[in-house]
Amino acid sequence: MSPVLNADGAEHLRVESTGRRKSGEWFVALVTVMAIEANEAAIDDFIFLTAYVAELREKQGQLEAAHFFVTWQLTVVPPSRFGHGPA
């Protein structure tokens, strides 16, 4: 975990976390924490933003599977199977 600088120079911390709903179901969330400063010397409060990323992780898994399949085809299947090279 490391702080990330915004375009305006303000720091915030962004982490991926897991949690459990009352139903017992697990979920993955991207949590962003930002400090609210009353002045330059003191932090007055914090803001926590939570974004659920389950659908994003599912799409990422699909992309990784497709990448693996295409890479496998290019390294294992002979070129003649793709209509290139001698038959």
Number of C-alpha atoms within 10 A of each C-alpha: 7 9 14 13 11 9 7 6 8 12 15 16 15 18 13 14 13 11 11 10 8 7 6 8 8 11 13 18 16 15 16 17 16 16 16 13 12 10 8 6 7 10 11 10 10 11 10 12 12 15 11 15 15 14 10 11 12 11 12 12 12 12 12 12 12 12 12 12 11 12 12 11 14 12 9 9 11 13 14 10 11 10 9 9 9 7 8
